[in-house]
Amino acid sequence: MSKVLVLYYSSYGHIETMAKAVAAGAESVPGTQVDIRRVPELVPEEVARKSGYKLDQDAPLIDGPEALVDYDAILIGTPTRYGNMASQMRNFWDMTGGIWAQGKLNGKVGSAFASTATQHGGQETTLISIHTMLFHLGMVVAGVPYSCPELSNMEEITGGTPYGATTLANADGSRTPSENELTIARYQGKHVAELAAKLAG
Ligand SMILES: Cc1cc2nc3c(=O)[nH]c(=O)nc-3n(C[C@H](O)[C@H](O)[C@H](O)COP(=O)(O)O)c2cc1C
């Protein structure tokens, strides 16, 4: 039995949808237990309401950084903020100094997925900003292999990168994750769960 965590932050629900697809892919691997958790919101509730944030997300909040230690693999999902992970996600990981110092995440699989408003709005830089952190934490970084055919789909505008699954939200948030993007997200979840099972041995 291996344990996979899908840990995400989402203001408007695009990454929430992607997180569910990533989790479904991981769950398709026999012997895998998958938990979906959110990191805490930092924006005051009144501001979040006025900004139209999706506040009714059913995933529970993660129970502090120590909870990470229970998992064999962790997939991190975040919308981009100027080409980087959202501060809500950064804030959570800024509290992992203690487990970093003890090498408690060494050898676990780490992976990332992201969302941008626009096609060239920083998907890869956001994913790589997470990868950099995962390397510091001693984790084994995984993306999406090109054996996933949807990565090479040129028939439509689509997210999806070898660094991790992505979606495009549009500037007004009106676009929802496409079937092509969700298929890549499921592929990533399955790939990471298979790696976790191998490493957990
Ligand atoms: C402060 C801020 C900065 C943002 N920076 C970018 C950006 O650099 N590139 C981009 O394409 N979208 C940018 N966005 C749009 C968000 O990435 C978009 O709303 C998000 O991907 C939607 O995902 P969600 O529904 O899970 O929150 C930004 C949004 C905010 C609020």
The ligand as a Gaussian input file, in Angstrom:
#p B3LYP/6-31G(d) Opt

LIG

0 1
 C       -2.207000      38.364000      -8.381000
 C       -2.445000      37.481000      -9.560000
 C       -1.407000      37.227000     -10.439000
 C       -1.618000      36.421000     -11.549000
 N       -0.592000      36.208000     -12.408000
 C       -0.815000      35.542000     -13.551000
 C        0.226000      35.370000     -14.506000
 O        1.369000      35.773000     -14.309000
 N       -0.075000      34.709000     -15.650000
 C       -1.325000      34.229000     -15.921000
 O       -1.538000      33.670000     -16.996000
 N       -2.331000      34.330000     -15.002000
 C       -2.099000      34.977000     -13.845000
 N       -3.089000      35.094000     -12.913000
 C       -4.369000      34.392000     -13.146000
 C       -4.481000      33.120000     -12.289000
 O       -3.387000      32.263000     -12.513000
 C       -5.788000      32.390000     -12.578000
 O       -6.816000      33.148000     -11.973000
 C       -5.763000      30.979000     -12.023000
 O       -4.910000      30.186000     -12.808000
 C       -7.108000      30.306000     -11.923000
 O       -6.938000      29.130000     -11.145000
 P       -7.893000      28.871000      -9.897000
 O       -9.309000      28.899000     -10.410000
 O       -7.534000      27.484000      -9.421000
 O       -7.636000      29.908000      -8.848000
 C       -2.892000      35.851000     -11.782000
 C       -3.922000      36.087000     -10.864000
 C       -3.711000      36.896000      -9.761000
 C       -4.839000      37.142000      -8.799000

